[in-house]
């Protein structure tokens, strides 16, 4: 049995370039280097988002702990809210 083991190259994503002076639109396949750079940028953005989420969660936890400590001192919810503004 003769099997064709050649693998078809998958197309990279494309971009559209428009020449404003002529109005001609060109659809251009991204190079492998451009695709790799997009992957790096996506990973960096994901890492920044995770860091921002962690900082926001830490801030929320600190605020909740502070409210609990104020409540333990006998402050009412309205008094705690007034201090939080």
N, C-alpha and C positions, 0 to 999 in steps of 0.2 A: 504494500500500500504506500503510495507516494503522498506525503503530506507537505503542504506548503507552510514552512515555519517562519516565513517573513512576517514581521510585525509592521502594521501600518502606523505611521507617525501620527500621533494625535495633534490636532491643531491647537496652537496656543490661543489665548484670548486675543481679541482684536481691539483696535482703537480707531476712531474716525477722525481724520484730519480734514479741515475745510480751508481751502485757500480763499481768503476773504476778497482778494483782488479779482479772482475769476469765478468764485462760487463753486469750484470743483470740489467734490467730496471724494476722499480716498479712504478705503477701509484697509488698514494695515495690520498684519499679524504681529503681535509682540514677539521680540526675540526671547530666547531662553534666558538671557541675562536680565531683561526687563521683568520677566515672570519671576525669576529668583529674587529680584529687588522688591517686587510687590509682596512676596512671601515674607521677606525680612521685615518690611514695613508693617505687615499685618501682625506678625509676632510681637514687634515692638509696641504696637498699639494695644494688643491684648495684654501685654505685661503692664503697660501704663494704666489700663483700665482696672486690672486686678489690684494694683497698688492703690489707686484712688478709692476703690471699693473697700479695701482693708482699712485705709485711713478713715473713711466715713463710718465704717462699723466701729472702729476704736473710739471715735468721737461720740458716737451715739451711746456706746457702752459707758463711757466716762460721764456723759450727761445723766444717764439713767442712775449710775452709782451716786452721783452728787445729789440727785433728787431723793434717792432712798436715804441718804445720810441726813438731808434736811428734814425729811419726814420723821426720821428716828429722833431728831431733836425736838419734834413737836410742832413743826410748821405745817400749816394747812396747805392743801393743793393750790388754793388761790395765792397764798403767800409765796409758795415756791414758784408759781407761774409769774408772779410779779418780779421776783428776783431774776428770772430767766430772760426777761426782756432787755 
